Amino acid sequence: MLQFQPPGFGHKVIHTSLGAMVYYTQTTAPWAIADTEDLPPLLFLHNFGGGASAYEWSKVYPAFASSYRILAPDLIGWGDSAHPVWDYQIKDYLNAIAEFIGKTCRQKVSVVASSLTAAFTIRLAITQPELFESLFLVCPSGFDDFGQGAGRRLPLSVINTPLLDNLIYAIGAENEFAVRNFLQSFLFAKPERVSQEMVQAYLTSAQQPNAKFSALAFLRGDLYFDLTLYIQQLKIPTMFFWGEKAQFTSIKLGRRLANLNYGAIRKFYEIADTGILPHLEMPEVFIGLLQQHLN
């Protein structure tokens, strides 16, 4: 996925208990690489769904590369990281994210994360608060919040049928038409904002060997949980950003979640005319909001 990275960004690798994790960071000019280790770390975590990867944040993090050490990993099972044949569970991702922070950060980290991964980050910030400086979360959801499943769109009997699951993944994620349709119909508010580069980046990630295992774990709902059971325990300073037209996890849901913890969740930003990925759909707006708080 290196071909989709902005100028000056290259990849490095760390090893976790589930395999190699690739992450993107400043490696060449125009960034002052010699001083990078001394900069405060800023970690970007992508969401889940067919073809997801660190590319999701690639329009945002260059804006912060002169002041922060950027860390943008492909999570295990996604992008260029390891794709073990594995029955992925929530604890696998909680452990992998914690391992990643432990191996890359010497100081507390600020995290920018989206969707289900943002919800995982909340859980991690509750159990290991010493790792975190602040959280900037886009549409965080456990996809079963308030006991209402938000994400599953196919019956489990269909998803779990051998060979049929291969077909579902091939038809739904491994071809250009399906990827473009997924971005335009479900993730973005305005279909015309989906570029050919975005389609190619998602398609390249979706076509990695064994990519279906993590994607189907998400589709089945194996990674879903009720965020309302945890969110009140959060103490790390947190901002919520929500696409006004986000599907699956509506802005109404977002406000209900934020209202459960006024102490930690300091701000709630509604980003007009965007879907569940406002940072990819309108990165300049998201950058502006993030800069207010990071600076």
GITATA-V526031 format. One record per residue. N is the residue number from 1. RES is the residue in three letters. SS is DSSP state (helix for helix, strand for strand, loop for the rest). D_CENTER is the distance of its C-alpha to the mean C-alpha in Angstrom with 1 decimal. Layout:
BEGIN
n=(N/N)
res=(RES/RES)
ss=(SS/SS)
d_center=(D_CENTER/D_CENTER)
END
This chain:
BEGIN
n=(1/2/3/4/5/6/7/8/9/10/11/12/13/14/15/16/17/18/19/20/21/22/23/24/25/26/27/28/29/30/31/32/33/34/35/36/37/38/39/40/41/42/43/44/45/46/47/48/49/50/51/52/53/54/55/56/57/58/59/60/61/62/63/64/65/66/67/68/69/70/71/72/73/74/75/76/77/78/79/80/81/82/83/84/85/86/87/88/89/90/91/92/93/94/95/96/97/98/99/100/101/102/103/104/105/106/107/108/109/110/111/112/113/114/115/116/117/118/119/120/121/122/123/124/125/126/127/128/129/130/131/132/133/134/135/136/137/138/139/140/141/142/143/144/145/146/147/148/149/150/151/152/153/154/155/156/157/158/159/160/161/162/163/164/165/166/167/168/169/170/171/172/173/174/175/176/177/178/179/180/181/182/183/184/185/186/187/188/189/190/191/192/193/194/195/196/197/198/199/200/201/202/203/204/205/206/207/208/209/210/211/212/213/214/215/216/217/218/219/220/221/222/223/224/225/226/227/228/229/230/231/232/233/234/235/236/237/238/239/240/241/242/243/244/245/246/247/248/249/250/251/252/253/254/255/256/257/258/259/260/261/262/263/264/265/266/267/268/269/270/271/272/273/274/275/276/277/278/279/280/281/282/283/284/285/286/287/288/289/290/291/292/293/294/295)
res=(MET/LEU/GLN/PHE/GLN/PRO/PRO/GLY/PHE/GLY/HIS/LYS/VAL/ILE/HIS/THR/SER/LEU/GLY/ALA/MET/VAL/TYR/TYR/THR/GLN/THR/THR/ALA/PRO/TRP/ALA/ILE/ALA/ASP/THR/GLU/ASP/LEU/PRO/PRO/LEU/LEU/PHE/LEU/HIS/ASN/PHE/GLY/GLY/GLY/ALA/SER/ALA/TYR/GLU/TRP/SER/LYS/VAL/TYR/PRO/ALA/PHE/ALA/SER/SER/TYR/ARG/ILE/LEU/ALA/PRO/ASP/LEU/ILE/GLY/TRP/GLY/ASP/SER/ALA/HIS/PRO/VAL/TRP/ASP/TYR/GLN/ILE/LYS/ASP/TYR/LEU/ASN/ALA/ILE/ALA/GLU/PHE/ILE/GLY/LYS/THR/CYS/ARG/GLN/LYS/VAL/SER/VAL/VAL/ALA/SER/SER/LEU/THR/ALA/ALA/PHE/THR/ILE/ARG/LEU/ALA/ILE/THR/GLN/PRO/GLU/LEU/PHE/GLU/SER/LEU/PHE/LEU/VAL/CYS/PRO/SER/GLY/PHE/ASP/ASP/PHE/GLY/GLN/GLY/ALA/GLY/ARG/ARG/LEU/PRO/LEU/SER/VAL/ILE/ASN/THR/PRO/LEU/LEU/ASP/ASN/LEU/ILE/TYR/ALA/ILE/GLY/ALA/GLU/ASN/GLU/PHE/ALA/VAL/ARG/ASN/PHE/LEU/GLN/SER/PHE/LEU/PHE/ALA/LYS/PRO/GLU/ARG/VAL/SER/GLN/GLU/MET/VAL/GLN/ALA/TYR/LEU/THR/SER/ALA/GLN/GLN/PRO/ASN/ALA/LYS/PHE/SER/ALA/LEU/ALA/PHE/LEU/ARG/GLY/ASP/LEU/TYR/PHE/ASP/LEU/THR/LEU/TYR/ILE/GLN/GLN/LEU/LYS/ILE/PRO/THR/MET/PHE/PHE/TRP/GLY/GLU/LYS/ALA/GLN/PHE/THR/SER/ILE/LYS/LEU/GLY/ARG/ARG/LEU/ALA/ASN/LEU/ASN/TYR/GLY/ALA/ILE/ARG/LYS/PHE/TYR/GLU/ILE/ALA/ASP/THR/GLY/ILE/LEU/PRO/HIS/LEU/GLU/MET/PRO/GLU/VAL/PHE/ILE/GLY/LEU/LEU/GLN/GLN/HIS/LEU/ASN)
ss=(loop/helix/helix/helix/loop/loop/loop/loop/strand/strand/strand/strand/strand/strand/strand/strand/loop/loop/strand/strand/strand/strand/strand/strand/strand/strand/loop/loop/loop/loop/loop/loop/helix/helix/helix/helix/helix/helix/loop/strand/strand/strand/strand/strand/strand/loop/loop/loop/loop/loop/loop/loop/loop/helix/helix/helix/helix/loop/loop/loop/helix/helix/helix/helix/loop/loop/loop/strand/strand/strand/strand/strand/strand/loop/loop/loop/loop/loop/loop/loop/loop/loop/loop/loop/loop/loop/loop/loop/loop/helix/helix/helix/helix/helix/helix/helix/helix/helix/helix/helix/helix/helix/helix/helix/loop/loop/loop/loop/strand/strand/strand/strand/strand/strand/helix/helix/helix/helix/helix/helix/helix/helix/helix/helix/helix/helix/helix/loop/helix/helix/helix/strand/strand/strand/strand/strand/strand/strand/loop/loop/loop/loop/strand/loop/helix/helix/helix/loop/loop/loop/loop/loop/loop/loop/loop/helix/helix/helix/helix/loop/loop/loop/loop/helix/helix/helix/helix/helix/helix/helix/helix/helix/helix/loop/loop/helix/helix/helix/helix/helix/helix/helix/helix/helix/helix/helix/helix/loop/loop/loop/helix/helix/helix/loop/loop/helix/helix/helix/helix/helix/helix/helix/helix/helix/helix/helix/loop/loop/loop/loop/loop/helix/helix/helix/helix/helix/helix/helix/helix/helix/loop/loop/loop/loop/strand/loop/helix/helix/helix/loop/helix/helix/helix/loop/loop/loop/loop/strand/strand/strand/strand/strand/strand/loop/loop/loop/loop/loop/loop/loop/helix/helix/helix/helix/helix/helix/helix/helix/loop/loop/loop/loop/loop/loop/strand/strand/strand/strand/strand/strand/strand/loop/loop/loop/loop/loop/loop/helix/helix/helix/helix/loop/helix/helix/helix/helix/helix/helix/helix/helix/helix/helix/helix/helix/loop)
d_center=(15.6/17.5/19.4/16.5/16.1/18.0/21.4/21.8/18.6/19.1/17.5/18.5/18.3/18.4/19.5/18.2/20.2/18.3/18.8/17.9/14.5/14.4/13.1/14.0/16.2/19.4/22.2/24.8/26.5/26.1/24.4/26.7/25.5/28.2/27.0/23.3/23.6/25.2/22.5/20.3/16.8/13.8/10.5/7.3/4.2/1.9/2.7/6.3/9.5/12.2/11.6/7.8/7.6/7.5/9.8/7.4/8.3/11.7/13.7/12.9/13.2/16.8/18.0/17.6/18.8/22.4/21.8/18.9/18.1/14.7/12.6/9.6/9.5/9.0/8.6/11.9/12.8/10.6/11.7/14.6/14.2/16.6/16.8/19.2/21.0/19.9/19.7/16.2/16.2/14.2/16.2/15.2/11.6/13.0/15.6/13.5/11.4/14.8/16.6/14.4/15.0/18.6/19.3/18.0/18.7/22.3/21.6/19.4/15.9/14.2/10.5/8.3/5.1/4.4/6.3/7.2/5.1/6.7/9.8/9.9/9.9/12.8/14.6/14.5/15.7/18.5/19.7/19.3/19.6/21.4/18.2/16.8/18.2/16.1/12.9/11.5/9.4/8.7/10.1/9.6/11.3/12.6/13.8/17.3/17.8/21.6/22.2/21.3/19.2/16.9/15.3/18.0/20.0/22.2/24.8/24.1/27.5/26.4/23.1/24.9/27.9/28.4/28.4/27.2/23.6/24.0/25.4/22.7/20.0/22.4/23.2/19.8/17.5/19.8/21.8/21.4/22.8/20.3/17.2/18.8/19.7/16.3/14.9/18.1/18.9/15.8/12.9/15.2/18.2/20.3/20.5/22.4/19.4/17.9/19.3/20.6/18.5/15.3/17.0/18.0/14.7/13.2/16.6/16.9/13.8/15.1/18.5/18.0/20.5/19.5/16.1/17.3/17.2/13.6/13.3/16.5/15.5/12.8/15.4/18.1/16.5/16.9/13.6/14.5/16.2/17.8/16.1/19.5/21.0/19.1/18.2/21.8/21.8/19.2/21.2/18.8/19.0/16.1/15.5/14.0/13.3/13.8/14.5/18.1/18.1/14.8/15.8/15.4/14.5/17.2/17.8/20.7/18.5/16.5/19.9/21.2/18.4/18.9/22.6/22.5/22.1/23.7/24.2/20.7/19.0/20.9/19.8/18.4/17.9/18.4/17.5/20.2/20.2/16.4/14.3/10.9/9.4/12.1/10.8/11.3/14.3/16.1/14.7/18.1/18.0/14.7/16.0/19.3/17.9/15.9/19.1/21.2/19.7/18.9/22.4)
END
